Amino acid sequence: MLRRLLLVAALALTAAGCQDAPASNSASDTDPTTGGFWSTAPQTDAQRLEMLRRARNIDPCALLPNQKLREVGAVVSVDNTQPSTCKAIIGSAEPGKGTTLVWHVVAPPTSIPWEDRDATIERVGNVTVSLLDDRKVMTNEQVREQGHHTCYAEARFPATAEFWLDVQSPIGGDPCAVARSLVRTALTEWRIEPPHGTSPVTARSILTGHDPCAVAPGLGVTVPAGEQQLHKCAFTYHGNYVVINYEYHDGDPAGPGEPAFTVGPRPVHQVAAAAGDTRVYSAPVGPPLRPAVTGQALPTRIPVVSAVGKPDAVEEVMRRLLPMLP
């Protein structure tokens, strides 16, 4: 579960005002526990790539419609914080008083499944669900000090995609009970594959549905299907390891100073220096995302392509990749 804790700590979790997300009309007619594409493990590269394509095109915020969130409490806000991540605040935005939900579409899984000895393992049809109560790994004093109580849920489809949900509730709450109920709804909606635009809260950007490994063939690089991810692509180019990320940044990621280079109209900035001569380059690839609703102050969230690696290799990758985006 360390990877979950690190992920939660790293995410930019901000809040937007909320609107009702329309529930999928066919949800009640769909078997929520088994059947269909997501019940079959991919056997070929083509099937693995199809799984990624379909997962990438799922509207993440639509997996937990507002009508379901209201069963937890009054919905304060719902926000699309990353291309496949959403956050909701229920009841109150005041620390320690409300319930915070963060959920993700993940494919393929990035670790050995169900690695936590203290996790509760359950089955929802043919989906394996792992629930970890933070009180299993923390003392009561530690939970009180952090001011909230958290349950981490992972639901893995046979197709090797996952739904992740973190439920953070006030001390004395039962976040795992909330997680159990919400996971079942999310699995039902997932099988319907709600497209982007189903939820009015989910942002649409240049990155929406775009494959970060699409640049690889033009570079003469083959990325194994089993190693590709939704919004990240890693490969070796001319002997140099390069990692591409598609993400949303709060605020301009470039910072002050002149760009390292430009690709057409797009400036590319060096935003960090890693070990040795490894560098991180970042390029905004679209206008700031406009929230679907107003009512709370929002950061300026910008769609960004970043790449990590040796400067010469990263520059060539970015010069090939950025023109592929509209």
Stockholm file with secondary structure:
# STOCKHOLM 1.0

chainA/1-326         MLRRLLLVAALALTAAGCQDAPASNSASDTDPTTGGFWSTAPQTDAQRLEMLRRARNIDPCALLPNQKLREVGAVVSVDNTQPSTCKAIIGSAEPGKGTTLVWHVVAPPTSIPWEDRDATIERVGNVTVSLLDDRKVMTNEQVREQGHHTCYAEARFPATAEFWLDVQSPIGGDPCAVARSLVRTALTEWRIEPPHGTSPVTARSILTGHDPCAVAPGLGVTVPAGEQQLHKCAFTYHGNYVVINYEYHDGDPAGPGEPAFTVGPRPVHQVAAAAGDTRVYSAPVGPPLRPAVTGQALPTRIPVVSAVGKPDAVEEVMRRLLPMLP
#=GR chainA/1-326 SS CHHHHHHHHHSCCCCCCCCCCCCCTTGGGSCSSSCSGGGSCCCSHHHHHHHHHHHHTBCGGGGSCHHHHTTTSCEEEEEEEETTEEEEEESCCSTTTSEEEEEEEESSCSSCTTCCTTCEEEEETTEEEEEEEGGGTSCHHHHHHHTSEEEEEEEECTTSCEEEEEEEECTTCCHHHHHHHHHHHHHHHHHHCCBTTSSTTSCCCTTTTCCTTTTTGGGTCCCCGGGCCSSEEEEEETTEEEEEEEEEEESCSSCSSCCSEEETTEEEEEEEECSTTCEEEEEECSSCCCCSSCSSCCCCEEEEEEEEECHHHHHHHHHHHGGGCC
#=GC SS_cons         CHHHHHHHHHSCCCCCCCCCCCCCTTGGGSCSSSCSGGGSCCCSHHHHHHHHHHHHTBCGGGGSCHHHHTTTSCEEEEEEEETTEEEEEESCCSTTTSEEEEEEEESSCSSCTTCCTTCEEEEETTEEEEEEEGGGTSCHHHHHHHTSEEEEEEEECTTSCEEEEEEEECTTCCHHHHHHHHHHHHHHHHHHCCBTTSSTTSCCCTTTTCCTTTTTGGGTCCCCGGGCCSSEEEEEETTEEEEEEEEEEESCSSCSSCCSEEETTEEEEEEEECSTTCEEEEEECSSCCCCSSCSSCCCCEEEEEEEEECHHHHHHHHHHHGGGCC
//
